[in-house]
Amino acid sequence: MRNVSRRQAVLFLSALVVLSPRLCGEIRLLGVTTSAGFKPGLPGPGSPATVFVTGLKIPPVIPVIVGGLLPMPTEIAGITVTYADSTRAPIFGVADLGAYQIVNFQVPWEAHLGPAVLAQDGQYVTIPSDPAPWGEFFTMADGFAVAAHASDFSTVSAQNPVRPGEWIVLYASNLGPVTGAPQTGVAAPTDRPTPLDPGTPVAWQFHVLLRDPSGDRSLESNYLGLAPGLTGVYQINVRMPDTLPSQVSIYVQRDRNCGFFFTQGCGRGEQLDFSVNANLH
């Protein structure tokens, strides 16, 4: 294992997602999802995607390479993900889980001609470019968000749950462009923040909300952007309210109003997106 961050390694979990197979040669495509919560579709630029296939030849023992400071490899065991303009996507890792194989790769920050092609030894399959829903949190197999207590970065769990009034750190995916994005395949810088880019000509407004039985409420946040030292992972810092029920979930909202008339680069009318909800211990 090379350049493996403990925080990044825990984010990349595996799950079986089966869609209609598509055949090109001997590689069969079972599904394409986000790597954070395994939602169907391809995430946006910079975020990690997971492809489920059969037919890949993966050695029994192969290094798992997870986002180091140097650019990630664009080929593992002869496996590549290539766009129509010959650009190769960085690969986080590959694994043979017996009945199927998975390939985790980063969607390039730069816009490339699609769709992408997953290939090995002359066999290939096309990766559909259907987009995944905007925004989601990395979650554990039990559906709870991957989160840490900001005071000591210990993991939030059933035995160590969130506490009223404290700051916590959450990890997310597919939240959109950032200001000063790093090179594709390279970890976010640790010497400067990389916040979400609100965009132009009408800026997006971002809000982190807590959902509990009494209703939704906005949370105080001091950072939404890339997680320093990690590759293709967003970080959200939020403060828990002073009163906290036992069962809560969290989500992100973005909104902007492009106005009554069509605005170039924005569209028309109010635009509102919600991330996927994630439960909190």
Secondary structure, 3 states (H helix, E strand, C coil): CECCCHHHHHHCCCCCCCCCCEEECCEEEEEEEECCCCCECECCCCCEEEEEEECCCCCCCCCCECCCCCCCCCCECCEEEECCCCCECCEEEEEECCCCEEEEEECCCCCCCCCEEEEECCEEEEECCCECCCCEECECCCCEECEEECCCCCECCCCCCCCCCCEEEEEEECCCCECCCCCCCCCCCCCCCCEECCCCCCCCEEEEEEEECCEEEECEEEEEEECCCCCCCEEEEEECCCCCCCCEEEEEEEEEECCCCCECCCECCEEEEECCCEEEC
